[in-house]
Amino acid sequence: MNSIRKVAAHEIRFTDGRSIKPGIVEIVDGMVRKFYMFHDEQAQTEWLGGIIEIKQEGENLIAYKNNKPI
């Protein structure tokens, strides 16, 4: 089973201009599996702050922080 990395930020931004404030992104094997609004503190979630950008790369969504894949 692959481990899930959960990261949170003040804003999750998409290339189409949409955003989630604040938000959580779940990442498995370098690809975004899920994203949602941050409502409550969640176990095993790493707070990165700032902006996470989600970009489409082929059939996959990839999360970036400061122009580097998370």
C-alpha positions in Angstrom: 0.0 0.0 0.0 1.3 3.5 -0.9 1.6 6.1 1.8 -0.5 9.3 1.5 1.2 12.6 2.2 -1.2 15.3 3.3 -0.1 18.9 2.9 -1.9 22.1 3.8 -1.6 25.7 2.7 -3.3 29.1 2.9 -4.4 28.6 -0.7 -4.6 25.8 -3.2 -4.5 27.4 -6.7 -5.5 25.8 -10.0 -4.4 26.8 -13.5 -8.0 27.7 -14.5 -8.1 30.4 -11.8 -10.1 28.5 -9.2 -8.7 28.3 -5.6 -9.5 26.7 -2.2 -8.6 28.8 0.9 -7.3 27.3 3.0 -6.8 23.8 1.6 -5.4 20.3 1.9 -3.8 18.2 -0.9 -3.4 14.5 -0.6 -0.4 13.2 -2.6 0.4 9.5 -3.5 3.5 8.6 -5.5 4.0 12.3 -6.4 0.5 12.7 -7.9 -2.5 14.6 -6.4 -5.1 12.1 -5.3 -7.5 14.5 -3.6 -7.9 18.1 -2.5 -10.4 19.8 -0.3 -11.0 22.8 2.0 -9.2 22.8 5.4 -12.0 22.8 8.0 -10.4 21.1 11.0 -7.0 20.1 12.1 -6.2 16.6 10.7 -3.7 14.1 11.9 -0.6 13.5 9.7 -1.0 16.8 7.8 2.1 18.9 7.1 1.4 22.7 7.1 3.4 24.3 4.3 1.6 27.7 4.3 1.6 30.1 1.4 0.3 28.8 -2.0 0.3 25.3 -3.5 -0.3 25.2 -7.2 -1.9 22.2 -8.8 -1.0 21.7 -12.5 -2.2 19.1 -15.1 0.7 17.1 -16.5 -0.7 14.6 -19.0 -3.4 12.6 -17.2 -2.0 13.5 -13.8 -2.3 16.4 -11.4 0.9 17.5 -9.7 1.2 19.8 -6.7 3.9 22.5 -6.7 5.2 24.8 -4.0 7.6 27.6 -5.1 7.7 26.1 -8.6 9.0 22.7 -7.3 7.0 19.5 -7.2 5.9 18.5 -3.7 
